[in-house]
Amino acid sequence: MDMGWIVTVASPSDPAVQVSIIGNDDPAAPGISVEVADVDAVHARALERGLEITYPLRDEEWGVRRFMLREPSGTTVNVLSHRSD
């Protein structure tokens, strides 16, 4: 995946193993992306813990459901799951 500001490369032998490289000077851009099995459950837990949600939970047109939060040290974290539909 290459969206200009983020490029994701995957292992040819195991596509689930991926690295995302973020090349954006925007301080609101995520510093890290984490793929989880159930993004809705992680979102609910983040809300329960009072974490700052910086990008609301939503389905993106490129096949992921995601949200972003700011973790306690200030890094923006992109939390996502790939949609199966």
Number of C-alpha atoms within 10 A of each C-alpha: 10 10 8 9 12 14 13 12 13 13 10 9 7 8 9 10 10 13 13 16 15 17 12 13 8 8 9 13 18 19 17 15 17 13 16 14 10 13 20 18 11 15 21 11 12 16 13 9 9 9 14 15 17 16 15 11 17 12 15 11 7 9 12 17 19 24 21 23 22 19 13 9 6 10 15 22 20 19 23 24 18 17 12 6 4
